[in-house]
Every structure is written in structure tokens, then in C-alpha cells.
């Protein structure tokens, strides 16, 4: 049987089906008037427990998948912090005399029905998020565990009505070949997470999957075309097996270049580094063949805790990273908190627009004890390996000068205390707001390197919230305005004889590699596709890449840019 769904996450998988069902059992229960206060207290305790679970899962997702993806679970956390949402559950307990779990179930069903009637697909898809939060709260109240999470002994394809975001991130990746669901859409949070995790996924089959698929059935799914084959015949199986064999061969070819230099055919050298979000990633980094760490996100040390991490705790973490890199550079970014990331123990006031508020370097310069403590830890670690320090979200020249002044003061304090550090440690800044691009010449005179953060740069240049799927089609780093600013910043860096890298997602996109090399980017720091990027660079002619970049800068739309680059990429897909 062949079915057609919506392709959500690319890739092909062949495997046995596991049927995915919601096994939470909720029986509506009533209470006596005298039990209302007890049930409201139970609800509040359940909310607190669910918050702790979500906070932990948010941190794990942030470290293992990425900041943007973790933002999805942060949204779930805000539901539990919404006094109106939880207040309605309390109202039901009091007015309808039902227990806490029943009140949660009824409120969730109410929202699901409201969302289901919406014409806007984006709004409809939020029903899954509400259900996810509701299920977690019900589990906290009843002590039930979701029995379908996650006991697999062999690779499988998950087939079911729907998967919630928190279920997606908790899947044992080593056993999940692919996901097929009856519901869902390309804009759903579950879809975003499946793509980020690299799990081939097809959604919106429309058919009742549990009526046409049985546990153990052989399934073929194509996350690129949306095709799903149930119990395929030998001819179809042979075709797809050949495709998988070719993909396996390509991976083997990529492995052969893992430890080869990142250099173009005509001898132009490029640095290829990795972005790291936590200590648990270091094993993969060390064996990756990378030239170093181009972005070490220090935020994981500060999140989901009751107080600031001590200098010693930070020093031990940085030291572990530096020692594992064994002489390769580590660029440590100072605390980048704000926007969608908050530290409750700083008691920061709520902001109308946190992405334009007190965040990143602005917080560090406002909280000098926090800033100096982190600088001391980084400086101490620099004695044991090659460490570079990077300040995030610079928008004013004065911010760089002030941060450098505080760094010099900290160095002087350590010197007076007889504590060793690298006195020649390089200082860099993130280029991620338009003002920094426009004053790049002045900024370049103050530092030793730039790193372009395209995730935020695109958001601010195009005035597009990158987490808002309704306008996601407007978020595009191939927009000519973004490319012109990137070109301008690269030129400014080279005029002042400093090196410039990129640590945003654009650096991880093989479609953009030739363009970025041609624009003169010195360093790529990637979150994924390291070997694909290396293969791409090794297959390029730098002279040709420069011509490609010149042509791209004459184009007027992102679509024209992507069409042109895609036409070139089709001819350059083989390993050299």
C-alpha cells in the first residue's frame, strides 16, 4: 500500500513499524465542596513538578539540539507560568467540583477545540503544544508515566496519530529510523524538532494509521517526497534499498576526508570549526576532525539553577574543554542571555520586547560581578590551552571598549594574585545586529577577530521573528540585504587585517559554502554538516568562488540567489 503525506524532514528509512498511541488514562472524578482547596493545592504542586521537568528537558534540548529548538519547550514552560491558563483550571475545580486532573483535561480539550476551528494552520498546530503541556501536567498529578516512552531494542519506524514536541526530543535517536504521523504539518513544533534531530519524517497522512499499519509491518518512508509504503513488494523494496546503499557509500566517502585539510583545489585555506553547547558534546567534537571550537556557548552553566555558577565551577568546565581540544583553539562566548533565555535569579524586569531589550553583553556590563567572575574563569583556563574570548551582541563601539576595560582590570587582578593566564589571549566580537555591520571598520580596530551570527543578524535586518512559523518564509539568509552586509563586514575585517568567521546556521548550509568562500570568509564554525562543508570546500576553486560571489551580489531577491547557487551545486556534488 502506498500513501502520500507531507514531507517534513528529509531522508529515507526502511524498517519495522511501532504503533504509537497515547496511553494516558484519565477518568473524570468529582469532589466534595470541602475538598476544593486540597485539589487546588494539588494542582499547584503538579504545576511546580511539571515546570521542573520542562526546565530540565529545555536544558537538555538546548545542549543536544540547539537554542532555537529549545525555545519551543520554553514556550511550553510559559504556558505553565500563565496565570490565566492555570487560573481557568482552578476555576473549573471550584465551579465544577472536579479533581485537578479532570480540570486539566477539560481545559486542554477546550483549547484543542478552539484551535481546531481556526483557519490559520499555524494556530491549529498549537493544539499539539497545549496537549503536550496538558499530558505532562496530568502525569505530574496522577503519577502515571507515558509507557510508550521509550523502550526499543532495535531500529524502528514510529507510526501514529501524532507526536508531541517533548516526545520527539526524548526519542532514543539510535533506535528511531523515521516518523510517520496522521496529523501534523511542516510548520508544527514537532516537525521543527524532527528536522533539527535529523529524523526522516512524514506527517499529515490523513488516513487512520492504526487501521492500515500493524506493529511489525515493514515500512518504507521518504521524508523528501512524502511517500510512505506499507508492506512494500520486492520491486519497491529493491529500489529504495539501492538509494540507501548509495547514501551509505557517500557517507563512507565523507569519512575518508575527515582528517584532511580544509583547502580549495587552488590552495586557498579555510578554517573549519564547530559550535558547542555543552560538555556532553565534547566526545564528538574531539573525534570530528575539526580545527577547533569556533563558538563555545557558556549559557549552559547558568541555566536551570537557583544561583550564579561560581568562578571555580566555570573554570573547571572551561578547563575540561580546553584540555580536550589539546592545542586547538576554543572561542568562548561570554554569557548570551536574554530574549528567549532568562535567569530568574537575576530578578530582571519583564520586557515588552526582550529581543530588543537587556540581553547578552548588555547584561554583562550591567552585572559586573557576574561578568568579572566569568572573565576570571575564562582567563584562568587560557593558561592551559588556546582560548579566545568573544563578546555577543555588540551594537555600540563603547560596549567593546567598556568590555575590554573590564577585561584588563580582571587581568590585572589575576596578575596581582599570582594566577597565571594567557596575556596574549585574542578578543573578538559577534556581528549580529545591523549597527555593528555599519561601523565594522571602527569595531575591527578594537579586536582581533569577528564572528558573524547570522541567526540574529537575519532576524534584525529583516524584522522577522525566526521562531514565528507564520512569517518563517520571510526569514532567509540569502536575502540580498543580508548578503551585502556580510560582504561589507568581511571587507572591513580584512582592511584592518583581522580574521573573520561565521558561527550562525548559514555556515552549516552546504548551499551557501561556495558563496561564503568567495566573499572571503576565513572561518566556518558549524553546528552540523561538518564533513559535507569540508567536502564542498575541497571541491571548490577559490577563483571561481570569488566570481560566484560577485555575481550573487548583483541579484535582487533571495529566490534568485538560491536558484543560481542550486544550479551550481548540482554540478559539484561529487567527492574530490
C-alpha positions as CSV (number, residue, x, y, z in Angstrom):
1,X,0.0,0.0,0.0
2,X,1.3,3.4,-1.0
3,X,0.3,6.5,1.0
4,X,1.1,10.2,0.4
5,X,1.8,12.6,3.2
6,X,3.5,15.9,3.7
7,X,7.3,15.7,3.7
8,X,8.6,17.3,6.8
9,X,12.2,16.1,7.4
10,X,14.4,14.8,4.6
11,X,15.7,11.2,4.4
12,X,14.7,7.7,3.6
13,X,14.1,4.9,6.1
14,X,13.3,1.2,5.8
15,X,12.2,-0.6,9.0
16,X,9.6,-2.3,11.1
17,X,6.7,-0.2,12.4
18,X,6.0,0.5,16.0
19,X,2.5,1.9,16.6
20,X,2.4,5.0,18.8
21,X,-0.6,5.5,21.0
22,X,-1.4,7.8,23.9
23,X,-1.8,5.5,26.9
24,X,-2.7,8.1,29.5
25,X,-5.8,7.1,31.2
26,X,-7.9,9.8,32.8
27,X,-11.3,9.1,34.5
28,X,-13.3,12.1,35.3
29,X,-13.6,12.4,39.0
30,X,-15.8,14.7,41.2
31,X,-15.0,16.1,44.6
32,X,-16.9,17.5,47.6
33,X,-17.0,21.3,48.2
34,X,-14.7,20.8,51.2
35,X,-12.0,19.3,49.0
36,X,-11.6,22.3,46.6
37,X,-8.7,23.8,48.5
38,X,-6.9,20.5,48.6
39,X,-7.3,20.0,44.8
40,X,-6.1,23.5,44.0
41,X,-3.1,22.8,46.2
42,X,-2.5,19.5,44.3
43,X,-2.8,21.4,41.0
44,X,-0.2,23.9,42.1
45,X,2.2,21.1,43.2
46,X,1.7,19.4,39.9
47,X,2.4,22.6,38.0
48,X,5.6,23.1,40.0
49,X,6.7,19.5,39.3
50,X,5.9,19.8,35.6
51,X,7.8,23.1,35.4
52,X,10.9,21.4,36.9
53,X,10.6,18.6,34.3
54,X,10.2,21.0,31.4
55,X,13.1,23.2,32.6
56,X,15.3,20.1,32.7
57,X,14.1,19.0,29.3
58,X,14.6,22.5,27.9
59,X,18.2,22.5,29.0
60,X,18.9,19.0,27.6
61,X,17.3,20.1,24.3
62,X,19.4,23.3,24.2
63,X,22.6,21.4,24.8
64,X,21.9,18.5,22.5
65,X,19.9,20.1,19.7
66,X,20.2,23.9,19.8
67,X,19.0,27.1,21.3
68,X,16.2,27.8,18.8
69,X,14.8,24.3,19.1
70,X,14.9,24.5,22.9
71,X,12.9,27.7,22.6
72,X,9.9,25.5,21.7
73,X,10.0,23.9,25.1
74,X,10.5,27.3,26.7
75,X,7.1,28.2,25.1
76,X,5.6,25.2,26.9
77,X,7.1,26.4,30.1
78,X,5.4,29.8,29.7
79,X,2.0,28.0,29.4
80,X,2.6,26.7,32.9
81,X,3.6,30.1,34.1
82,X,0.5,31.8,32.6
83,X,-1.8,32.7,35.5
84,X,-4.8,32.8,33.2
85,X,-4.2,29.3,31.8
86,X,-3.7,27.8,35.2
87,X,-6.4,30.1,36.7
88,X,-9.0,28.5,34.4
89,X,-8.1,25.1,35.8
90,X,-8.5,26.3,39.3
91,X,-11.9,27.9,38.3
92,X,-13.1,24.5,37.0
93,X,-12.1,22.8,40.2
94,X,-14.1,25.3,42.2
95,X,-17.1,25.7,39.9
96,X,-17.5,22.2,38.5
97,X,-16.3,20.3,41.6
98,X,-13.8,18.1,39.7
99,X,-10.4,16.9,40.7
100,X,-7.2,18.6,39.5
101,X,-6.5,16.0,36.7
102,X,-10.0,16.3,35.3
103,X,-9.8,20.1,35.4
104,X,-6.6,20.0,33.4
105,X,-8.1,17.5,30.9
106,X,-11.2,19.7,30.3
107,X,-9.2,22.9,29.9
108,X,-6.8,21.2,27.4
109,X,-9.8,19.8,25.4
110,X,-11.3,23.3,25.4
111,X,-8.2,24.8,23.9
112,X,-7.8,22.0,21.4
113,X,-11.4,22.5,20.2
114,X,-10.8,26.3,19.8
115,X,-7.6,25.8,17.9
116,X,-9.2,23.1,15.6
117,X,-11.7,25.7,14.4
118,X,-9.1,28.2,13.3
119,X,-8.4,28.7,9.6
120,X,-4.8,29.6,10.2
121,X,-2.6,26.4,10.1
122,X,-0.1,27.9,12.5
123,X,-2.7,28.4,15.1
124,X,-4.2,25.0,14.6
125,X,-0.8,23.4,15.1
126,X,-0.5,24.9,18.6
127,X,-3.1,22.4,19.8
128,X,-0.4,19.8,19.9
129,X,1.7,22.1,22.2
130,X,-1.3,22.6,24.5
131,X,-1.9,18.8,24.6
132,X,1.8,18.2,25.3
133,X,1.7,20.6,28.3
134,X,-1.6,19.0,29.5
135,X,-0.2,15.5,29.3
136,X,2.8,16.4,31.3
137,X,0.7,18.1,34.0
138,X,-1.6,15.1,34.2
139,X,1.3,12.8,34.6
140,X,2.7,15.0,37.4
141,X,-0.7,14.9,39.1
142,X,-1.5,11.2,38.7
143,X,1.9,9.7,38.9
144,X,1.4,8.0,35.5
145,X,4.3,7.5,33.2
146,X,3.9,7.6,29.5
147,X,4.5,3.8,28.9
148,X,5.3,4.3,25.3
149,X,8.4,6.3,26.1
150,X,10.9,4.8,25.0
151,X,11.8,1.2,25.2
152,X,13.1,0.0,21.9
153,X,15.6,-2.8,21.4
154,X,16.1,-2.5,17.6
155,X,15.7,0.3,15.0
156,X,12.1,1.1,14.2
157,X,9.8,3.5,12.3
158,X,7.3,5.1,14.6
159,X,3.8,5.3,13.1
160,X,1.0,7.0,14.9
161,X,-1.7,9.7,15.1
162,X,0.7,12.4,16.3
163,X,3.8,13.0,18.4
164,X,4.2,16.0,20.7
165,X,7.4,18.1,20.8
166,X,8.5,16.8,24.2
167,X,8.1,13.2,22.9
168,X,10.2,14.0,19.8
169,X,13.1,15.3,21.8
170,X,13.0,12.3,24.2
171,X,13.2,9.7,21.5
172,X,16.2,7.3,21.6
173,X,17.8,8.5,18.4
174,X,19.9,5.4,17.9
175,X,16.7,3.3,17.5
176,X,14.4,5.7,15.5
177,X,14.8,5.4,11.8
178,X,11.9,7.6,10.9
179,X,8.5,9.0,12.0
180,X,5.1,8.8,10.2
181,X,2.0,10.5,11.6
182,X,-1.6,11.0,10.6
183,X,-1.7,14.6,11.9
184,X,0.9,17.4,11.9
185,X,2.2,19.9,9.4
186,X,5.5,21.3,8.2
187,X,5.0,24.4,10.5
188,X,4.4,22.4,13.7
189,X,6.9,22.4,16.5
190,X,7.1,18.6,16.3
191,X,8.2,19.0,12.7
192,X,10.8,21.6,13.5
193,X,12.3,19.3,16.2
194,X,12.3,16.3,13.9
195,X,14.2,18.2,11.3
196,X,16.7,19.5,13.8
197,X,17.3,16.0,15.1
198,X,17.8,14.7,11.5
199,X,15.0,12.1,11.8
200,X,13.2,11.5,8.4
201,X,9.6,12.4,8.9
202,X,6.3,12.4,7.0
203,X,3.2,13.9,8.5
204,X,-0.4,14.6,7.6
205,X,-1.2,11.2,6.0
206,X,-4.9,11.8,6.8
207,X,-5.5,8.0,6.9
208,X,-6.0,6.3,10.3
209,X,-2.6,4.8,10.5
210,X,-3.5,2.3,13.2
211,X,-6.2,0.8,10.8
212,X,-3.7,0.2,8.0
213,X,-0.5,-0.5,9.7
214,X,0.2,-3.2,12.3
215,X,3.0,-3.5,14.8
216,X,6.0,-5.1,13.0
217,X,4.9,-4.3,9.4
218,X,7.7,-3.4,7.0
219,X,7.5,0.3,6.2
220,X,9.4,2.5,3.7
221,X,9.2,6.2,4.2
222,X,10.6,9.1,2.1
223,X,10.9,12.3,4.1
224,X,11.8,14.2,0.9
225,X,8.8,13.2,-1.3
226,X,6.2,12.4,1.4
227,X,5.7,8.8,0.1
228,X,5.1,6.0,2.6
229,X,4.9,2.3,1.6
230,X,3.2,-0.2,3.9
231,X,4.3,-3.8,3.3
232,X,6.1,-2.9,0.1
233,X,6.7,-5.5,-2.7
234,X,10.1,-6.7,-3.6
235,X,10.5,-4.3,-6.6
236,X,9.8,-1.2,-4.5
237,X,12.0,-2.5,-1.7
238,X,14.9,-3.1,-4.1
239,X,14.6,0.5,-5.5
240,X,14.7,2.1,-2.1
241,X,17.4,-0.3,-0.8
242,X,19.6,0.9,-3.7
243,X,19.0,4.5,-2.8
244,X,20.1,3.8,0.8
245,X,23.2,1.9,-0.4
246,X,24.2,5.0,-2.4
247,X,23.7,7.2,0.7
248,X,25.8,4.8,2.8
249,X,28.6,4.9,0.1
250,X,28.5,8.7,0.2
251,X,29.0,8.7,4.0
252,X,31.9,6.3,3.6
253,X,33.5,8.7,1.1
254,X,33.0,11.6,3.5
255,X,34.7,9.7,6.3
256,X,37.9,9.5,4.1
257,X,38.3,13.3,4.3
258,X,37.6,13.6,8.0
259,X,41.2,14.5,8.9
260,X,42.3,16.1,5.6
261,X,42.9,19.8,5.5
262,X,40.1,22.2,4.6
263,X,41.6,23.8,1.4
264,X,40.3,24.6,-2.0
265,X,41.6,23.0,-5.2
266,X,43.7,26.0,-5.9
267,X,45.3,26.2,-2.5
268,X,43.1,28.7,-0.5
269,X,42.9,27.6,3.1
270,X,39.8,27.9,5.3
271,X,39.4,27.1,9.0
272,X,36.6,24.7,9.8
273,X,35.5,24.7,13.4
274,X,32.4,23.6,15.4
275,X,29.8,25.2,17.6
276,X,29.4,23.6,21.0
277,X,26.6,24.0,23.5
278,X,27.8,21.8,26.5
279,X,30.3,19.4,27.8
280,X,28.4,16.4,26.7
281,X,29.2,17.2,23.1
282,X,33.0,17.2,23.5
283,X,33.5,13.5,22.7
284,X,32.0,14.0,19.2
285,X,34.0,17.3,18.8
286,X,37.3,15.7,19.6
287,X,36.8,12.9,17.0
288,X,35.2,15.1,14.3
289,X,38.3,16.3,12.5
290,X,37.5,19.9,13.4
291,X,40.2,22.7,13.5
292,X,38.7,23.8,16.9
293,X,35.7,25.2,18.6
294,X,34.5,28.4,16.9
295,X,31.7,29.0,19.4
296,X,31.5,27.6,22.9
297,X,28.2,28.7,24.4
298,X,28.7,29.3,28.1
299,X,25.0,29.7,28.9
300,X,24.5,26.1,29.9
301,X,26.5,26.8,33.1
302,X,24.0,29.5,34.0
303,X,20.6,27.9,33.1
304,X,18.1,26.0,35.2
305,X,19.7,26.7,38.6
306,X,18.9,28.8,41.7
307,X,22.1,30.9,41.7
308,X,25.0,32.0,39.6
309,X,27.8,29.4,39.0
310,X,30.9,30.1,40.9
311,X,34.2,31.1,39.4
312,X,35.6,27.6,40.3
313,X,32.7,25.8,38.7
314,X,33.1,27.8,35.5
315,X,36.9,27.4,35.5
316,X,36.6,23.6,35.8
317,X,34.1,23.4,32.8
318,X,36.2,25.7,30.6
319,X,39.4,23.8,31.6
320,X,37.9,20.4,30.6
321,X,37.0,21.8,27.2
322,X,40.4,23.4,26.6
323,X,42.3,20.3,27.7
324,X,40.3,18.1,25.4
325,X,41.0,20.3,22.5
326,X,44.7,19.7,23.0
327,X,46.1,22.9,21.5
328,X,43.3,23.5,19.0
329,X,41.6,26.9,19.6
330,X,38.4,27.3,21.7
331,X,36.4,30.5,21.3
332,X,34.4,31.1,24.5
333,X,31.4,33.4,24.1
334,X,30.6,35.3,27.3
335,X,27.1,35.0,28.7
336,X,24.4,35.4,26.0
337,X,21.2,35.5,28.0
338,X,18.0,37.4,27.3
339,X,15.4,37.3,24.6
340,X,14.1,33.8,24.9
341,X,16.5,32.8,27.6
342,X,16.1,34.0,31.2
343,X,17.9,33.7,34.5
344,X,15.3,34.1,37.3
345,X,17.9,34.7,40.0
346,X,18.9,38.0,38.3
347,X,15.4,39.3,39.0
348,X,15.3,41.0,35.6
349,X,12.1,43.0,35.0
350,X,9.7,41.7,32.3
351,X,10.3,43.5,29.0
352,X,7.8,44.3,26.3
353,X,10.3,43.1,23.6
354,X,13.0,41.1,25.2
355,X,14.8,40.5,21.8
356,X,15.4,44.3,21.8
357,X,16.0,44.5,25.5
358,X,18.7,43.9,28.1
359,X,20.4,40.8,26.8
360,X,23.9,39.4,26.0
361,X,26.7,42.0,26.5
362,X,24.2,44.5,27.9
363,X,23.5,42.2,30.9
364,X,27.2,41.6,31.5
365,X,28.0,45.3,31.5
366,X,25.1,45.8,33.9
367,X,26.0,43.0,36.2
368,X,29.7,43.5,36.8
369,X,30.2,40.8,39.4
370,X,28.7,38.2,37.1
371,X,30.9,39.5,34.2
372,X,34.1,39.6,36.1
373,X,33.5,36.1,37.6
374,X,33.1,34.7,34.1
375,X,36.1,36.6,32.8
376,X,38.3,35.3,35.6
377,X,37.3,31.7,34.9
378,X,38.0,32.1,31.2
379,X,41.3,33.7,31.7
380,X,42.4,31.0,34.2
381,X,41.5,28.3,31.6
382,X,43.5,30.2,28.9
383,X,46.8,29.2,30.7
384,X,46.1,25.6,29.8
385,X,45.4,25.9,26.0
386,X,44.5,28.2,23.2
387,X,41.5,30.2,24.4
388,X,39.8,33.2,22.6
389,X,37.1,35.3,24.2
390,X,34.1,36.7,22.3
391,X,31.6,39.3,23.3
392,X,28.0,38.8,22.0
393,X,25.5,41.3,20.5
394,X,27.8,44.3,20.2
395,X,25.9,47.3,18.8
396,X,28.0,50.2,20.0
397,X,31.7,50.9,19.9
398,X,31.5,52.0,23.6
399,X,30.4,48.5,24.6
400,X,33.6,46.9,23.2
401,X,35.8,49.5,24.9
402,X,34.0,49.1,28.2
403,X,34.2,45.2,28.0
404,X,37.9,45.4,27.2
405,X,38.5,47.8,30.1
406,X,36.8,45.3,32.5
407,X,38.9,42.5,30.9
408,X,42.1,44.5,31.5
409,X,41.1,45.1,35.1
410,X,40.4,41.4,35.6
411,X,43.7,40.5,34.1
412,X,45.5,42.9,36.4
413,X,43.7,41.4,39.4
414,X,44.8,37.9,38.5
415,X,48.3,39.1,37.9
416,X,48.4,40.7,41.4
417,X,47.1,37.4,42.9
418,X,49.8,35.4,41.1
419,X,47.3,33.5,39.0
420,X,48.5,32.5,35.5
421,X,46.7,33.3,32.3
422,X,47.5,33.9,28.6
423,X,48.3,37.6,28.4
424,X,48.1,37.4,24.6
425,X,44.5,36.0,24.5
426,X,42.7,37.2,21.4
427,X,39.5,39.2,21.8
428,X,36.6,39.1,19.3
429,X,33.0,40.2,18.9
430,X,29.8,38.8,17.5
431,X,28.5,40.7,14.5
432,X,24.7,40.1,14.7
433,X,23.0,43.5,14.6
434,X,22.9,45.9,11.7
435,X,24.6,48.7,13.6
436,X,27.7,46.5,14.1
437,X,27.8,45.9,10.3
438,X,27.7,49.6,9.5
439,X,30.5,50.5,12.0
440,X,32.6,47.4,11.3
441,X,35.7,49.4,10.3
442,X,35.7,51.1,13.7
443,X,35.0,47.9,15.6
444,X,37.7,46.0,13.7
445,X,40.3,48.4,15.1
446,X,39.4,47.3,18.7
447,X,39.5,43.5,18.4
448,X,41.4,40.6,16.8
449,X,38.5,38.8,15.1
450,X,34.8,39.0,14.1
451,X,32.3,36.1,14.1
452,X,29.1,36.7,12.2
453,X,26.0,35.4,14.0
454,X,23.6,35.0,11.1
455,X,20.7,33.7,13.2
456,X,20.2,37.0,14.9
457,X,21.5,39.2,12.1
458,X,18.8,37.9,9.7
459,X,16.2,38.4,12.3
460,X,17.2,42.0,13.0
461,X,17.9,43.0,9.3
462,X,14.6,41.6,8.0
463,X,12.5,42.3,11.1
464,X,11.4,38.7,11.3
465,X,11.0,36.7,14.5
466,X,12.7,33.4,13.5
467,X,10.6,31.4,15.9
468,X,7.3,32.6,14.3
469,X,6.3,30.0,11.7
470,X,3.6,32.3,10.3
471,X,6.3,34.5,8.8
472,X,9.1,31.9,8.6
473,X,9.1,32.2,4.8
474,X,10.4,35.8,5.2
475,X,13.4,34.6,7.3
476,X,16.1,33.9,4.7
477,X,19.9,34.5,4.9
478,X,20.1,34.6,1.2
479,X,18.2,37.9,1.2
480,X,20.4,40.4,-0.8
481,X,20.3,42.9,2.2
482,X,21.8,40.3,4.5
483,X,24.5,39.2,1.9
484,X,25.5,42.8,1.2
485,X,26.0,43.4,5.0
486,X,28.0,40.2,5.3
487,X,30.2,41.3,2.4
488,X,30.7,44.7,3.9
489,X,31.7,43.2,7.3
490,X,34.2,40.8,5.7
491,X,35.8,43.7,3.7
492,X,36.0,45.8,6.8
493,X,37.7,43.0,8.8
494,X,40.3,42.4,6.1
495,X,41.0,46.1,5.7
496,X,42.0,46.1,9.3
497,X,43.9,42.8,8.9
498,X,41.8,40.8,11.3
499,X,40.3,37.4,10.6
500,X,36.5,36.8,10.3
501,X,34.4,33.8,10.8
502,X,30.7,32.8,10.9
503,X,29.0,30.8,13.6
504,X,25.4,31.2,12.5
505,X,23.3,28.4,10.8
506,X,24.3,29.8,7.4
507,X,27.8,28.5,7.9
508,X,26.3,24.9,8.2
509,X,24.4,25.1,4.9
510,X,26.4,23.5,2.0
511,X,24.3,25.5,-0.4
512,X,26.0,28.7,1.0
513,X,29.6,27.4,1.2
514,X,30.9,28.5,-2.2
515,X,29.3,31.9,-1.8
516,X,30.8,32.4,1.6
517,X,34.3,31.3,0.5
518,X,34.0,33.7,-2.5
519,X,33.0,36.5,-0.2
520,X,36.3,36.0,1.7
521,X,35.1,34.3,4.9
522,X,38.2,33.0,6.8
523,X,36.5,30.6,9.2
524,X,33.3,28.4,9.3
525,X,32.0,27.3,12.7
526,X,29.3,24.8,12.1
527,X,26.6,23.1,14.2
528,X,26.1,20.3,11.6
529,X,27.3,19.1,8.2
530,X,31.0,19.5,9.1
531,X,32.2,16.8,6.6
532,X,29.8,18.0,3.9
533,X,31.2,21.5,4.3
534,X,34.7,20.2,4.2
535,X,34.0,18.2,1.1
536,X,32.4,21.2,-0.6
537,X,35.4,23.5,0.1
538,X,37.9,20.9,-1.1
539,X,35.9,20.6,-4.4
540,X,35.9,24.4,-5.0
541,X,38.1,26.7,-6.9
542,X,38.7,29.8,-4.9
543,X,39.0,31.9,-8.1
544,X,35.6,30.6,-9.3
545,X,34.0,31.2,-5.9
546,X,35.0,34.8,-6.0
547,X,33.3,35.2,-9.3
548,X,30.2,33.4,-8.0
549,X,30.1,35.9,-5.0
550,X,30.5,38.9,-7.4
551,X,27.5,37.6,-9.4
552,X,25.4,36.9,-6.4
553,X,25.8,40.4,-5.1
554,X,24.2,41.7,-8.3
555,X,21.0,39.7,-7.7
556,X,17.8,41.3,-6.3
557,X,15.9,38.5,-4.5
558,X,16.7,35.6,-2.2
559,X,14.9,33.3,-4.7
560,X,17.3,34.4,-7.5
561,X,20.3,33.8,-5.2
562,X,19.1,30.3,-4.2
563,X,18.2,29.3,-7.8
564,X,21.6,30.4,-9.0
565,X,23.5,28.6,-6.2
566,X,21.4,25.5,-6.6
567,X,22.2,25.3,-10.3
568,X,25.9,25.4,-9.5
569,X,25.6,22.9,-6.6
570,X,24.1,20.3,-8.9
571,X,27.4,20.1,-10.8
572,X,29.6,19.9,-7.7
573,X,28.2,17.1,-5.6
574,X,30.9,14.5,-6.0
575,X,33.7,13.9,-3.6
576,X,37.1,15.2,-4.9
